[in-house]
């Protein structure tokens, strides 16, 4: 079965950001799967996760997938500094911090100005995409019907910040680092180390104990798996972009704005969308306990932990049909309610 596909770039001009400065000649990259109906009420926004691009996100968009493009119009959008939208690596005078909220405000311009949509059927996001879903629901409470947060959070936890601090300090330690997340050349050794660090956090201890990297993913040994699936992957990214997105993740907080003045409970209570929280039972970043605490402040929410040993990657199970089936069953049923 086929469905409409389209991709494009929204030119935003000099885009102001909340921590100060502008993204010069800002550009927002997007891809559409499916058809917007006459009522314009079937649009699902699908923001990207850390270092991800819309091409890698398309695996879950299919008639028998998690998001059905024959039922919904799915709009995948690329975060700033992901290599497709404007980013720190290729934009002069890029601001010191571009936040999750800055991304969401740019997406709001895309949704309203390009697609003429005033109320989203849903925002679906994994990891930093889930953080964007939460931000949408808090910043635009009357314009989001549903928010699906897969392995994400409303505010980055202290333990998560410790992990991110390790990544940032690794990049800063590179001899190529010029300060402020800018580099004279790509720091290959630092990016290699970056990937090794990430490999220990993206998946759980149980995953490695069961040797799923070998038995399911087909790697001949642990060293090869870490190199090919993690280090080489990050070495294809620009260090300045990785740095900028890690800062956005570090500062992620739906209440850090003039609306809520860092009152997280007030921000959560202001959300009018129906919220589904899908944390992984073994995620090392976004813990089930954090989602459970957020749930107590939501007017309409449900939590369905993913029973998986795949850690954070349980929320992005392109190579894991069991977890993909769990997410599919829960999301598709819930979207029709």
N, C-alpha and C positions, 0 to 999 in steps of 0.2 A: 504494500500500500504506500502511496506517495502523499506528500502534503507540501504546501507552499513553504519555500525557504527564501530568506532575504537577509542580506547583511548591509551594514552602513556605518557611517560616521556622523555624529552630531557635532558641529562646530559651536562651541560655547563662548567664544571670544575670551577675553581675560577674565577667568573665573575666580571670584574672591573666595578665600578659605577662612574658616572660623578662627584659626590661631594666628592669623596675620599673613598678608601677602596675597598674590594672585598666581594662578597657573596661566602663564602666558599662552595665548592662542590655544586654549584647552580644546581637546578632542575626546569624545566619548565613543568607543567602539561597541557595536551591538550586532546581534543576529536574531532573526525571527524564525520560529518554527510554527506553522499553522496559520489559520486565518482569523483575523479579528471579526467578530460577528457584528451585525447591524446595530445592536444595542451597545456595543463596546463594553460588554460586561464579562468577557471570558479571558481577559489578559492575566497571565501568570508571569510575574517578574522573577528572573532567575539570575541573581548576581553571582559573580565569580568568587572563588576562594583564593587563599594565599598563593601567589605565583601562577595561578591557573588562567587559562584563556578559553574563550567560548568554544573553540574547536574541540578541546579536551573534555568539555562539559556535556557534549551532545549525546553521549552514550545512553543517558537515561531518558531521552526524549524519543518516544516511539509509541505506536498504537498499543503495544503490549508492554510498554515500559512504565516507569514511575510517573512520568508526565506525558499524557496522551495528546499529541498535536492535532488529532482529528476531533478532539473534544474541546481543547483549550488552545489559545494562542500563547505560545511560550516565548518570552522575550529574554534572551540571555544577554547580559551586559557585562562588559569588562571593567574591572576596577582600574582606577588610576595607578600607574606604575606596574601594569601587568605585561607590558611590552606591546600592547595594541592601542589602548587609550594613552593619553598624555602621561608622561612619567618623568621621574627624576633623572633617568639616564640620558634623556634626549631633549629636555626642556630647559632653556636658559633661566636662571634665577628661580628655579623651582622652590616653592616654599619649604621651610624647615620641617613642618608637619602638615600633612594632608590627612585629615581624619576620615573615619568611616562615615560620619555625618556629611562631610564634604562630598563624598561619593554619592550618598543617597540624595542629596539636593540636586546634584547633576542628573541623576536618574529620574528625578521628579520632572525636570525640564524635558527629558526625552519622552517620558510617558505622556505628559500633558500636551506638549507642543508638537511632537511628531506624530503620536498615535491618537491624540485627542481623547485620552482616557482619564476620567476623573476619579474612578474608584477601581482598585485592583481586585480581581477575584482572589488572588493570593500572591504572596511573596514566598518563594521557596529558596532556601539557601543552606549550603553546607559550610561549616567552619566559619571563616570570615564572611561567607555568604549568609550564614545564619545570623551573624552579628548585624549584617545589613538588613535582614528581614526584621529583626527586633527594632532597629533604628527606624525603619519605615513605619512600623506600627506605632512607635512612640512619637515620632515627629509629625506624622500625618494620620492621626487616629481615626478620622472620619473617611479616609480614602483607602483603607485596607480592610478587606472583608476577612481574610485569613492570613496567618503567618505560620510558616512551617520552618522550624529552627532545627536543623540536623547537626548535632555535635557543635553547638555554638552557645553563646551566652549574651546576656544583656550588658554585662560589665566584665572586663578581663580580670581574672582573679589574681591575687598576689603570687600564687605558685606559678601560674601561667606567665606572669611577668618575669619571674626568675628565668624561665626557659628562654623567653625572648631576649632578655638581657644578655644571656650567653651567646646568642646568635649575633646580636649587635656588637658585642665586645670582640667577637671573633673577626668580624669584618673590619672593625676599627683597628685591630692589631696588624692588619696587612700593611706591608711597606708602601703599597700603592694608595693607601687611604690618605686623602688630603684634608680631612676634617669635614664634619657635617654630612657624612654619608656620601661624599664625592670621591672619585678615584681617578688617578692618572692613567691607569690601565686596568683591565679586568684582573682581579686578584685571584689567580687560578688556585694557588695553594690554600687560600682562605676559603674559597668556594668549595674545595674538596673537603676541608674540615667541616664546613657548614653542613654539607650533605651527610657526613658521618654522624654529626650531632643529631640532625633531624631524624635519621633512621632509628635512633634509640628512643625517640619520643612519639613518632608517628604510629608505631605499632606497639602492642603490649608485650610484657614479659611472657605471657602465656602463648602468644603467637610464635615467638622465637623458641620457646621450650618445646612446642609441638613441631618445630621445624617446617612450618607452613611455607616459608620462603623457598624451601626445596620441594616439599611434597605437593604443594598446590601451584606455586608460581614457577616452578621448574628451574630455579637457580641451581647450579651444580654445587655451590658451597656458599657459606655466609659471606665471605669476602667478596665474591663475585656479585652477590645480590646487593650488598651495600654500595658497591661501586656503580653497577649499571642502573639500579633503580633509584638511587638517591644522589650520590655525588655527581655522576655524569649528568643527571637531570638538572641539578642546580647550577652546574657549570655552563649550561646552555642559557642561563638567565643573566641579566645585567646586575652587577652587585649593587649599584645605586638604587635600582628598582626594588630589589629584595630588602634593602635597608629601609626604604621609604614605606613599603607595605608593612614591615615588621613594626615600625613606629606607629602606624595606624592601628595595628592590632594591639600594641602595648597600651595605647591611649583609648581603646574602645570602651565607651560608656554611654548608654542611651540617655543618661541624666546630666551629662556634662555640657550643659547649654543654658541659654537664658530662660528656656521654658521651665526647667526642673531644678536648676541650680544645685546639681550633684545629689539630689534627693532621689535615690534609685527606687525606693518604694513608691514615691509619687509618680515617677515615670512609668513604672509597671502598672500601677493602678489606673493610669490615664489611657491605657491601651484598650481600644474597643474591639479590635479584631479577635476572632477565635484563634487561639494559639495552640499549635501542636509542637511539643518538645520531644525530639527524638535523640537523646544522648546515647552514647555507647557505654555499656557496662564497664568497659576496660579502657576508656579514653583517659589519657594522661594529662590532657589540656583542659577539657570541658567536662567536669565530673558530674555524675548523676545527682550528687548531693547539691551542687550549685543549681542545677535545673529544678530540683525539687523545692529549693528555697524560693526561687523565682516564681514557681507555680502558685505559691500561697498568696502572692500579691496580684495575680492576674484575675480579671473579672470572669473570663471564659477561657479556660485552658485545660489541656490534658497532657500527660506525660506517658510515653511508651518507650522505655529503654530498649535498645537493640541488644539482644542476648548474644554477644559475640566476643571472641578473643582477638579480633583484629584491631583493637584499640581505636584510635581516631579514624583510621581508614575504614572502619565499619560504616561510616557515614558517606563514603565515596566508593562503594563496592563494585567498581567496574570489572574487577577480576574475581569477584566473590558472589556467586549467584545466590547463596543462602541468605546473606544479609540484604542483597538487592531485593530478594523476594519478600523479606520482612518489611522493608521500607515501602515497596510497591503496594503490598496488601493494605498497609495502614494508611498511606497517603491517598490512594485512589478511593478507598471507602470514605475517608474523611472529607475529601474534596466535594463529594456529591451530597453531603448533608447540608 
